[in-house]
Amino acid sequence: MNKLELLRTFVRVSEMSSFTLAGESLGLPRSTVSDHVQALETLLGTRLLQRTTRRVQATQDGLVLYERSKDLLSHMDDIEGLFRQDPASLVGRIRIDMPNFLARQVVMPQLPEFMARHPHLELEISTTDRRVDLLREGFDCVLRVGSQPDQSVVARRVCDFAMVNCASPAYLARYGIPETLEDLAQHRMVHYVGVLGSRSDGFLYEVEGKPRQLPMAGSVTVNSTDAYELACVGGFGLIQAPVKGMQSHLSSGDLVAVLPQFSAPSMEVSLLYARQRHLPLRVRAFMDWVANVIQSTT
């Protein structure tokens, strides 16, 4: 049995703490994943994973092997591409997560160019707005908009997105066009939160380079950028979002920019990856490419 494949399976199980999730990620039956781990344990003569009814956890020996295996597998993927006729050709899998609007409007339309340049790569692309656990969920890198308080990851700053306050024509016809911060007492806001059940702090604006918050009423709370955008188009209240994501709605007239003198601070766009000794060449190549694509559209 291929020892590298055994290691790949073990690493994925360790990252996801689940045989089932690891199998889904690798495209393998759960039974095959279990067989791979048992074969590796037999080969090395030690127990690598502690199995319980609720989760799978690495033993002390398993943790040591996991740390060594990550770098070994990354190096092997790089080595596989060293002697191809096209020196720019890379091999291996890249697992990425990014916000919906960046995938839809920026990355996916340009992706054929990247894949044509690197035809031996395999991409797994997840689109979410929540913060993901890079190691637990097996992501090589994550594209995110907004501040990054997680100190366990490396954040590579790509650019800043300017913000805009938006409302639909139907909403403005009903509530009027706000011209001052005081006017917002008579207005409503679509609230965006990371976890439903919580509440946003309200309208965000900047004064002399410092952010300020103004609580606002609102009957609709969402936890995804798509729902946030559509709630605004539907007339449920004001939103604050990157100009990049709202440009098509603003151009078509579906949304109208308001209170330009009270825009929210710009939002940082970053590429995140786990702190580790070796970042695979294929992942660096994708990060460089996607950073260039985003910068060229801002």
C-alpha positions in Angstrom: 0.0 0.0 0.0 1.3 3.5 -0.9 2.8 4.9 2.3 2.3 8.5 1.1 -1.4 7.9 0.6 -1.6 6.4 4.1 0.0 9.6 5.5 -2.4 11.8 3.5 -5.4 10.0 4.9 -4.0 10.1 8.4 -3.3 13.9 8.2 -6.8 14.6 6.9 -8.4 12.5 9.7 -6.2 14.4 12.2 -7.3 17.7 10.9 -11.0 16.9 10.7 -11.2 14.7 13.8 -13.5 12.5 11.8 -13.2 9.4 9.6 -16.4 10.3 7.8 -15.5 13.9 7.1 -12.0 12.9 6.0 -13.4 10.3 3.6 -15.8 12.9 2.1 -12.9 15.3 1.6 -10.7 12.7 0.0 -13.4 11.0 -2.0 -12.9 7.7 -0.1 -15.4 5.5 1.7 -15.2 5.7 5.5 -14.1 2.0 5.6 -11.1 2.8 3.3 -10.1 5.7 5.6 -10.2 3.4 8.6 -8.2 0.7 6.8 -5.5 3.3 5.8 -5.1 4.5 9.4 -5.0 0.9 10.7 -2.4 0.0 8.1 -0.2 3.0 9.1 -0.5 2.1 12.8 0.6 -1.5 12.0 3.5 -0.2 9.9 4.7 2.1 12.6 3.9 -0.1 15.5 2.0 2.5 17.5 -1.5 3.8 18.0 -1.9 7.2 16.2 -5.5 8.0 16.9 -7.8 7.7 19.9 -11.3 6.9 18.7 -14.4 7.7 20.8 -18.1 7.7 19.9 -18.0 11.4 19.4 -14.7 12.3 17.8 -11.2 11.2 16.8 -8.2 12.7 18.5 -4.5 12.2 17.8 -2.4 10.4 20.5 1.0 11.9 21.5 2.7 9.7 18.8 0.0 10.8 16.4 0.7 14.5 17.0 4.4 14.0 16.4 3.6 12.2 13.1 1.1 14.8 12.1 3.6 17.6 12.4 6.2 15.7 10.4 3.8 14.5 7.8 2.4 17.9 6.9 5.8 19.1 5.7 6.7 15.8 4.1 3.5 15.7 2.0 3.9 19.4 1.0 7.5 18.8 -0.1 6.5 15.7 -2.1 3.8 17.6 -4.0 6.4 20.2 -4.9 8.9 17.6 -5.9 6.4 16.0 -8.3 6.3 19.2 -10.3 10.1 19.8 -10.5 10.9 17.8 -13.6 7.8 18.3 -15.8 8.4 19.8 -19.2 6.7 23.0 -18.2 8.6 24.3 -15.2 5.6 26.4 -14.2 3.4 23.3 -13.9 2.3 22.4 -10.3 0.6 19.3 -9.0 -1.6 18.6 -6.0 -4.8 19.7 -4.4 -5.6 23.2 -3.0 -8.5 23.7 -0.6 -9.7 27.3 -0.4 -12.5 29.2 1.3 -13.7 32.7 0.4 -16.7 35.0 0.7 -19.6 34.5 -1.7 -19.4 37.8 -3.4 -15.6 37.6 -4.0 -16.0 34.1 -5.5 -19.0 35.2 -7.7 -17.7 38.6 -8.9 -13.9 38.4 -8.8 -12.3 34.9 -8.5 -14.5 32.5 -10.5 -14.7 34.6 -13.7 -10.9 34.7 -13.8 -10.3 31.2 -12.6 -10.0 29.6 -16.1 -6.8 31.6 -16.7 -5.2 30.1 -13.5 -6.3 26.6 -14.3 -5.0 26.9 -17.9 -1.6 27.9 -16.5 -1.6 25.0 -13.9 -3.6 22.2 -15.5 -2.4 19.5 -13.0 -3.8 21.3 -10.0 -7.0 20.3 -8.3 -9.0 23.0 -6.6 -11.7 22.6 -3.8 -13.5 25.9 -3.4 -15.8 26.6 -0.4 -17.8 29.8 -0.3 -18.8 31.0 3.2 -19.0 34.2 5.2 -18.2 32.6 8.6 -14.8 32.2 10.1 -13.4 28.8 9.4 -10.9 26.7 11.3 -8.1 26.2 8.7 -6.6 23.1 10.3 -9.8 21.5 11.6 -11.5 21.9 8.2 -8.5 21.2 6.1 -8.1 24.5 4.3 -4.8 25.5 2.7 -5.8 29.2 2.6 -8.8 31.4 3.3 -9.7 34.7 1.6 -11.5 37.0 4.1 -12.8 40.6 4.3 -12.6 42.4 7.6 -10.4 42.4 10.7 -8.6 39.2 11.6 -8.3 38.8 15.4 -7.2 35.1 15.2 -3.5 35.1 16.2 -3.1 31.4 15.3 -3.1 32.2 11.5 -0.9 34.3 9.3 -2.7 37.1 7.5 -1.3 38.4 4.2 -2.9 41.7 3.5 -4.1 42.0 -0.1 -5.9 45.4 -0.3 -8.6 47.5 1.3 -12.2 47.7 0.1 -13.9 51.1 0.2 -17.4 51.0 1.8 -20.8 52.4 0.8 -24.1 52.9 2.5 -27.0 51.6 0.4 -30.8 51.5 0.4 -33.4 50.6 -2.3 -35.4 53.2 -4.1 -38.6 51.6 -2.6 -37.2 52.0 0.9 -36.2 55.6 0.3 -39.6 56.4 -1.1 -41.2 55.2 2.2 -38.7 56.5 4.7 -37.1 59.4 2.9 -33.4 60.0 2.1 -31.3 60.4 5.2 -29.0 63.4 5.1 -27.6 63.6 8.6 -26.8 61.1 11.4 -29.8 62.4 13.3 -32.1 61.4 10.5 -31.1 57.7 11.1 -33.4 57.7 14.2 -36.3 57.5 11.7 -34.7 54.8 9.6 -34.1 51.0 9.7 -31.0 48.9 9.1 -30.5 45.3 8.0 -28.4 43.8 10.7 -25.6 41.5 9.8 -24.2 39.1 12.5 -21.8 36.2 12.6 -24.2 34.1 14.7 -27.9 34.4 14.6 -29.3 35.4 18.0 -26.8 38.2 18.5 -27.2 41.8 17.4 -25.0 44.1 15.4 -23.9 47.4 16.9 -25.7 49.5 14.3 -24.5 52.1 11.8 -20.7 52.4 11.5 -19.1 55.6 10.3 -15.7 57.3 10.5 -14.9 60.7 12.1 -11.3 62.1 11.9 -10.0 58.6 11.2 -11.8 57.0 14.1 -14.7 54.5 13.8 -18.0 55.5 15.5 -21.1 53.4 16.1 -24.7 54.5 16.0 -27.4 52.0 17.2 -30.2 51.6 14.8 -33.6 49.8 14.6 -34.2 46.9 12.2 -36.6 44.0 11.8 -34.3 41.8 9.7 -31.1 40.1 10.8 -29.0 37.9 8.5 -25.7 36.0 8.7 -24.7 35.8 5.1 -23.6 38.5 2.6 -26.1 37.2 0.0 -29.0 37.6 2.3 -27.7 41.0 3.5 -27.6 42.2 -0.1 -31.0 40.8 -1.0 -32.7 42.2 2.1 -31.5 45.7 1.1 -32.7 45.2 -2.4 -36.0 44.0 -0.9 -36.5 47.3 0.9 -35.9 46.1 4.5 -33.4 48.9 5.4 -29.9 50.4 4.9 -26.8 48.3 4.6 -23.1 49.0 4.7 -21.0 46.9 2.3 -17.9 47.1 0.1 -18.4 49.2 -3.1 -17.0 46.3 -5.0 -19.8 44.0 -4.0 -22.6 46.5 -4.6 -21.4 48.0 -7.9 -23.8 46.1 -10.1 -26.8 47.1 -8.0 -25.7 50.7 -7.8 -25.2 50.8 -11.6 -28.6 49.2 -12.3 -30.4 51.5 -9.9 -31.6 48.6 -7.7 -29.7 50.3 -4.8 -28.9 54.0 -4.1 -25.8 55.3 -2.2 -26.7 57.4 0.8 -24.8 59.5 3.4 -21.5 59.4 1.5 -20.0 61.8 4.0 -20.5 59.2 6.7 -19.0 56.1 5.1 -17.8 53.2 7.2 -14.0 52.6 7.5 -12.6 50.6 4.6 -12.4 46.8 5.1 -9.2 44.9 4.9 -9.0 42.0 2.5 -6.5 39.3 3.6 -5.3 35.8 2.7 -5.0 33.6 5.7 -3.0 30.4 6.2 -2.0 28.3 9.2 1.3 28.9 10.8 3.6 26.1 9.7 7.2 25.6 8.6 6.5 25.0 4.9 3.8 26.6 2.7 3.5 24.4 -0.5 4.6 26.1 -3.7 1.1 25.4 -5.3 -0.6 27.3 -2.4 1.8 30.2 -2.7 1.2 30.3 -6.5 -2.6 30.4 -6.0 -2.3 33.1 -3.3 -0.1 35.3 -5.5 -2.5 34.9 -8.4 -5.7 35.6 -6.4 -4.0 38.6 -4.8 -3.1 40.0 -8.2 -6.6 39.4 -9.5 -8.2 41.3 -6.6 -5.8 44.2 -6.7 -6.3 44.6 -10.4 -10.1 45.0 -9.9 -10.0 47.6 -7.0 
